[in-house]
Amino acid sequence: EYCNGGDLQALLRNVSYLDEDAAMPYLAEISLAVGFLHDNGVIHRDLKPENILMDEDGYVCLTDFGLAKILETNEQAFSFCGTPEYLAPEILEEKGHAFPVDWWALGILTYS
Protein backbone atom coordinates (compact mmCIF):
# COMPACT_ATOMS: atom_id res chain seq x y z
CA GLU A 1 0.00 0.00 0.00
CA TYR A 2 1.33 3.39 -0.98
CA CYS A 3 1.69 5.81 1.95
CA ASN A 4 2.28 9.28 0.58
CA GLY A 5 2.26 11.12 3.92
CA GLY A 6 5.95 10.55 4.68
CA ASP A 7 7.29 8.92 7.80
CA LEU A 8 7.09 9.82 11.47
CA GLN A 9 10.74 10.90 11.44
CA ALA A 10 10.00 13.58 8.82
CA LEU A 11 7.00 14.78 10.82
CA LEU A 12 9.10 15.05 13.97
CA ARG A 13 11.81 16.92 12.07
CA ASN A 14 9.25 19.47 10.89
CA VAL A 15 7.54 20.06 14.22
CA SER A 16 10.40 19.01 16.56
CA TYR A 17 7.88 18.16 19.28
CA LEU A 18 4.39 16.66 19.51
CA ASP A 19 2.38 17.54 22.57
CA GLU A 20 0.41 14.81 24.30
CA ASP A 21 -2.84 15.50 22.43
CA ALA A 22 -1.10 15.41 19.04
CA ALA A 23 0.96 12.29 19.86
CA MET A 24 -1.90 10.22 21.30
CA PRO A 25 -3.59 9.22 18.00
CA TYR A 26 -0.27 8.13 16.50
CA LEU A 27 0.62 6.10 19.58
CA ALA A 28 -2.81 4.50 19.64
CA GLU A 29 -2.54 3.44 15.99
CA ILE A 30 1.01 2.14 16.44
CA SER A 31 -0.12 0.19 19.52
CA LEU A 32 -2.96 -1.39 17.56
CA ALA A 33 -0.58 -2.33 14.74
CA VAL A 34 1.97 -3.86 17.14
CA GLY A 35 -0.83 -5.72 18.94
CA PHE A 36 -2.07 -7.09 15.62
CA LEU A 37 1.41 -8.32 14.74
CA HIS A 38 1.82 -9.96 18.13
CA ASP A 39 -1.61 -11.61 17.91
CA ASN A 40 -0.36 -13.16 14.67
CA GLY A 41 2.94 -14.33 16.16
CA VAL A 42 5.16 -11.64 14.63
CA ILE A 43 7.71 -9.46 16.42
CA HIS A 44 8.86 -6.43 14.45
CA ARG A 45 12.16 -5.75 16.28
CA ASP A 46 12.91 -2.48 14.46
CA LEU A 47 10.19 -0.09 15.54
CA LYS A 48 11.46 3.47 15.03
CA PRO A 49 10.15 6.71 13.47
CA GLU A 50 11.64 5.94 10.05
CA ASN A 51 9.67 2.69 9.91
CA ILE A 52 6.32 4.29 10.64
CA LEU A 53 4.80 5.64 7.45
CA MET A 54 1.68 7.77 7.16
CA ASP A 55 -0.94 8.02 4.47
CA GLU A 56 -2.28 11.34 3.19
CA ASP A 57 -4.77 11.48 6.09
CA GLY A 58 -2.10 10.86 8.74
CA TYR A 59 -2.96 7.22 9.50
CA VAL A 60 0.09 5.11 10.29
CA CYS A 61 1.41 2.02 8.56
CA LEU A 62 4.33 -0.02 9.88
CA THR A 63 7.01 -0.89 7.37
CA ASP A 64 10.42 -2.57 7.09
CA PHE A 65 9.85 -6.11 8.25
CA GLY A 66 13.42 -7.13 7.42
CA LEU A 67 14.16 -7.94 11.08
CA ALA A 68 10.71 -9.29 11.91
CA LYS A 69 10.38 -12.85 13.13
CA ILE A 70 7.49 -15.25 13.52
CA LEU A 71 7.44 -16.85 16.95
CA GLU A 72 5.50 -19.83 18.20
CA THR A 73 3.88 -19.64 21.65
CA ASN A 74 6.55 -19.31 24.37
CA GLU A 75 9.35 -19.30 21.75
CA GLN A 76 12.14 -16.75 21.96
CA ALA A 77 14.45 -15.16 19.42
CA PHE A 78 18.18 -14.84 19.99
CA SER A 79 19.32 -12.62 17.11
CA PHE A 80 21.13 -9.44 18.04
CA CYS A 81 19.35 -6.97 15.77
CA GLY A 82 17.56 -3.65 15.71
CA THR A 83 18.41 0.03 15.89
CA PRO A 84 20.66 0.75 18.90
CA GLU A 85 18.61 3.64 20.30
CA TYR A 86 15.49 1.44 20.52
CA LEU A 87 16.96 -1.90 21.66
CA ALA A 88 15.38 -3.56 24.67
CA PRO A 89 17.67 -4.84 27.44
CA GLU A 90 16.85 -8.45 26.60
CA ILE A 91 18.29 -8.03 23.12
CA LEU A 92 21.45 -6.48 24.53
CA GLU A 93 21.83 -9.31 27.04
CA GLU A 94 21.43 -11.91 24.25
CA LYS A 95 19.53 -14.27 26.57
CA GLY A 96 16.46 -14.46 24.35
CA HIS A 97 13.64 -12.05 23.63
CA ALA A 98 10.06 -12.06 22.43
CA PHE A 99 7.12 -9.69 22.00
CA PRO A 100 7.95 -7.24 24.82
CA VAL A 101 10.88 -5.83 22.81
CA ASP A 102 8.39 -4.07 20.52
CA TRP A 103 6.62 -2.50 23.51
CA TRP A 104 10.00 -1.32 24.83
CA ALA A 105 10.75 0.31 21.47
CA LEU A 106 7.33 1.99 21.50
CA GLY A 107 8.07 3.34 24.98
CA ILE A 108 11.41 4.74 23.80
CA LEU A 109 9.68 6.21 20.75
CA THR A 110 7.08 7.83 23.01
CA TYR A 111 9.57 9.56 25.26
CA SER A 112 12.22 10.53 22.73
Steps between C-alpha positions, in 0.01 A plus 500: 500500500633839402536742793559847363498684834869443576634337812480590867865608497426768238200620700710527815771687310244755382329559833786395734248415772151350523299588806303227673175569313674491161706188582214293644331400170832391350589297808157340506527394135855370545387305808216342304738406218755347740220314680376363168848377412541336839157335478625345176830383649722769347755718679615803303830568683575827318228739608627856449369824344649423158303175486165660573348635181188713471238525231366832372251514790767438765414136576805289579632191327792296632768413249841332472443146616857398417574419866155365583467144622211260539495340843306202625338519845767533772780501238779755521731659246873532557614722212681818593322747273321832494585868518725572801295789640188280522647166614342334801729372777418139416644542152816655641538217751460240221310264732193481278218741428142499380206737457583745782793641299251676271323657799838618632575663164158668503574635848834640382327647195240662726749673725765597247 
